[in-house]
């Protein structure tokens, strides 16, 4: 069974990216641009002020925005790029 990850630190990156540090010590960058291009619930993230309102849930298991949109820590870890590979 895959290990469950918790987010311990969140930094806002450039161009719709989140830089996340996890409880295993890894840091990954997750680019939301492909999701935002789909529109729908992701459309509000185009506004920088709104994108920057992201918070880590109290239990560290997801990030969330005020409209209820959330992204699971495990998905962010799996689909994120290790920070040292991001230019």
C-alpha positions, 0 to 999 in steps of 0.5 A: 500500500502506498504511503500517505503523505502530509504537506508540511510547507506550502510556497506559491510558485510562479505561473500557477505552481505550488512548491510543497514540502512533505513529511518525508522531507521531499519537496515537489512542484505541482503546476496547476496550469493544465488544470486551470486551462480546463476552466470550470471549478479551476477558472478562479485560479487564473486570478493571482489574488485568488490563487494565492489564497491557497492554504494547507488543511489543518491535517496536512492532507490537502490544499484548499481554496475558499471556494471549496476546491481542494487537491489531495496531498498524495496526488500532489506528491505523485504528480508533482515534480521533484523540486531539484528537477525544476529549472 
